Amino acid sequence: MIKEKILIIDDEASICSSLKGILEDEGFLVKTAESGEQGLEILKSQNVDLVLLDIWLPKMSGIDVLKKIKALEESPQVVMISGHGTIETAVTATKLGAHDFLEKPLSLEKVVLTVRNALRQKKLEDENVLLRERQRGRYYLIGESLSIQKLRREIDLAALSGGPVLIYGENGTGKELVARLIHQLSPRKEKRFVEVNCSAVPEEMMELELFGHLKGAFPQAVRDKKGKILLADEGTFFLDEVCDLSLKTQARLLRAIEERRFEPLGASEPLSFDSRFIAGTTRSLRELIAQGRFREDLFFKLNVIPLTIPPLRERPDDIPHLIDHFLRHFAAEYGKKPKTMSPEAVGAFLRYVWPGNVSELMNVIERFVIMVPEDVITGSHLTLLVETRELEYISGFFEGREGRTLEKAREQFERRYIHGVLMRNGWDIPQSASDLKVEEGQLREKIKALNITFVS
């Protein structure tokens, strides 16, 4: 079990020493600082659960320190300590976010009780955040296919091991979902899960995102910023689309993983961390290594436990389970009566290839829950939605389209027309090819070339 960390900020050495001894006997990890400035430096480099903060400190007062603590990106609980506090001071501290107020001389029983209450409150707040994240993220691995059952077993083993995990999967298969499941099943589940999508962060900003910076490190750095790796200290750090990292950032990440420490931009001393690394990729890292675009040594560090998520087209038996799950989920989310789907509509879902995988299926189901007023989604509803989109498209086809070439216009019309035929036939390729008077192989090539999807 990971011990909770407490920081004592008090200029009286005897108070620091006695409190440290008491709290360490209770099973906590304790650090001390004799000034507000020193305490804030510790908070920049470490994640702390609770601060015991003296009101009367040299130079910077306890109230000023409290303000700076609450302005941090990740602020711990704070309990104020004073030998001659006033009601006004206590009210001010409470308004600024202090959990409680202790008066000297300190009572052993009162200190331990207050500390436990403050930590319990922090745990409840963290659990509420996690619960909201879980509800928003829908962290369930839906399906009963052999490949999903195998993946569940691998997730259970990976979660307990603590080793780095590399998750392979196409876009929309659920790499983040699997990473979060590993975290939730691991001994680190009470700590944070922090994610960075490497494809979504500009290359010039990636190192700042990962490693953070100090105030003044560059003109726009108006305050300290903890790197995401440090925010995940004692928890799990997920690097999605790690294949998009530049070679420069790969080199620095490799060094951080090997040494378990790094220096934020503008810092003179390295910061230690204990984060578990999970990475995700849609591309073959071995191919990128062969092309000189990914470091082989970093690959070996991340690929300790490789997991592969099968694409949805390889597990069609799971599609009905996914349909039922997302119909219930979105009905509850939008306050609607749960819907069902007719066999005809389910058949269309089964015949479709789902290039966007589960994410695409989820998007389609959400749309149907919102737009279909009936209790049962049928094949006719697929047609209804397509016709609505086509009418919108055709009505504006000749408006505001300056600069569009004849070839581009032909391609757009062809894409819409083929999509409409496919949807009217429940994505039945042979029937659609017959209606269009083309060969099946030719139709499949058109679908791929024109990037025709379920909701084109």
C-alpha angles and dihedrals in degrees: 000000000000112000120232116247124230127188120202116202110189132130092217107091092200092056092048092048096048094045091047092053094047095049095043088054087055090056102260129132107239134194127179136210128187096208140033091245092054091047092052090051089055091049090053092057103036141039109242127187100202138014123203101203128190115221095215111059132152116264100347114047123227091249091055090047090050090053091052092046092053090049091059118108089241111027123188127216113278129210115189123220126200139167094203108016126160132219088248091055092047091051091049092050092048092050089052091055106271112152097212146342127239124195126211134272084061121222114220093219093046093049094050093045093048092047092050092047092050092049091046089053091049091050091052091050092049091047090052090053091049092047092052090048092050093049091048094044099044094219101197128123100221122200144061101224118130091249093054092045088052091049091051090055091048091049091053091052094043093049094057096043099065092212126132114278129207114200119202120197145129121260111289097018094112110259093156090047091055091046091053092047090054089051094048091052095045131089086252094064093111090059130068130293107210124187134195121185103211093199092056099052119076113246093241090055099043098090091049089050093051102036105021129215143244126246110277095019087124133358095269093048098101093159141014116277124197115224118242091246090060092045087059093052109148087003135074128292116201120198106193118197091011085170088077096061115116118244090248093055091043089058093051093044091051091053092048092051092048096046097031089225141077142178119246115224108282095018124122097198129055121243121223123222140177107207126149112232124223119172132190131201138178092196133064107262090198089061090049089050090054088051092050092245100111130044114245092209091056090047090056091049092052100036097066092115111022118196126184123203112209117231116249093249088064093055106042091154087071094057096085089050091051092047092053092046096050093042089058094041097051093041088058092043094053096036095245133139110267113263132211131210126234120238089248092057092043088053090056090052090050094051095048116093097221102215088182090052120202093345090059093046090049090051092052093048091049089053093051093048090053100041106034112078096189123088093237124055108216137179089266090063090059088057092045093056093046093049091051091054093044093051090051089049097047094045090059097033095106097033125095093349101127113155096026112133124225089246092054092047091050091050093050093048092046091051093051094044095050090046091053093051092048093051094046088054094047090251090299101160098195093049092044092049089051092050091048092045093234135117118267091241091051091051092050090051090051091050091053097041094048093041092234111184136177092270099033 
